Amino acid sequence: MAEVTFYGADWCSDCRRSKALLNKESVDFELKDVAEHAEFAVEAEGISGRKNIPVIQFADGEFLVEPSDIDLHAALAKRGLVQ
């Protein structure tokens, strides 16, 4: 499993914002497009218990749903993935 798994879709503005932060910080992540693969939508809902995206799961099992940039950055920093 990647350190960060990202469940999202291109049409989702929150997904685009979170992906932009990950890319800006050069964080490697596995992208699972829920619009292209229905099984990824099922996985994301199984993780979060909600249909909201993005769902960003970390290798330690913790996850965020629709995080703000501040919350996402803090979660990445906690894991040593960003400064």
C-alpha positions as CSV (number, residue, x, y, z in Angstrom):
1,M,0.0,0.0,0.0
2,A,1.2,3.5,-0.8
3,E,1.8,5.9,2.1
4,V,-1.2,7.9,0.8
5,T,-4.2,6.6,-1.1
6,F,-6.4,9.2,-2.7
7,Y,-10.0,8.4,-3.6
8,G,-11.5,11.2,-5.7
9,A,-12.8,12.3,-9.1
10,D,-11.8,15.0,-11.6
11,W,-15.2,16.8,-11.4
12,C,-14.8,17.3,-7.6
13,S,-13.4,20.7,-6.6
14,D,-12.3,19.5,-3.2
15,C,-10.5,16.7,-4.8
16,R,-8.7,19.0,-7.2
17,R,-7.7,21.3,-4.3
18,S,-6.3,18.4,-2.2
19,K,-4.5,16.9,-5.2
20,A,-2.9,20.2,-5.9
21,L,-1.6,20.4,-2.4
22,L,-0.2,16.9,-2.6
23,N,1.5,17.7,-5.9
24,K,2.8,21.0,-4.6
25,E,4.4,19.3,-1.7
26,S,5.7,16.4,-3.9
27,V,3.9,13.8,-1.9
28,D,3.6,10.5,-3.8
29,F,0.1,9.0,-3.7
30,E,-2.0,6.3,-5.3
31,L,-4.9,7.8,-7.1
32,K,-8.2,5.8,-7.1
33,D,-10.7,7.5,-9.4
34,V,-14.1,6.8,-8.1
35,A,-15.8,8.1,-11.2
36,E,-14.0,5.7,-13.5
37,H,-14.1,2.6,-11.2
38,A,-17.2,2.0,-9.2
39,E,-15.3,-0.5,-6.9
40,F,-13.1,2.5,-5.7
41,A,-16.3,4.4,-4.7
42,V,-17.3,1.3,-2.7
43,E,-13.8,1.1,-1.1
44,A,-13.9,4.8,-0.2
45,E,-17.3,4.5,1.4
46,G,-16.2,1.5,3.3
47,I,-13.2,3.4,4.7
48,S,-15.1,6.6,5.7
49,G,-18.7,5.4,6.1
50,R,-19.8,8.3,3.9
51,K,-20.2,9.0,0.2
52,N,-18.2,12.3,0.3
53,I,-14.9,12.6,-1.5
54,P,-12.0,13.0,-1.4
55,V,-11.1,10.3,1.0
56,I,-7.4,10.4,1.7
57,Q,-6.1,7.3,3.6
58,F,-2.7,6.9,5.1
59,A,-0.7,3.7,5.5
60,D,-1.3,3.7,9.2
61,G,-5.1,3.4,8.5
62,E,-6.1,6.9,9.5
63,F,-8.0,8.9,6.9
64,L,-9.4,12.3,6.1
65,V,-12.7,13.1,4.3
66,E,-12.9,16.5,2.5
67,P,-10.0,17.9,4.5
68,S,-9.1,21.6,4.5
69,D,-5.6,22.3,3.2
70,I,-4.5,23.0,6.8
71,D,-5.8,19.7,8.0
72,L,-4.3,17.8,5.1
73,H,-0.9,19.5,5.5
74,A,-1.0,18.7,9.3
75,A,-1.7,15.1,8.6
76,L,1.2,14.9,6.1
77,A,3.5,16.7,8.5
78,K,2.6,14.3,11.3
79,R,3.8,11.4,9.2
80,G,7.0,13.2,8.1
81,L,5.8,13.5,4.4
82,V,6.2,17.3,4.4
83,Q,8.1,20.0,6.3
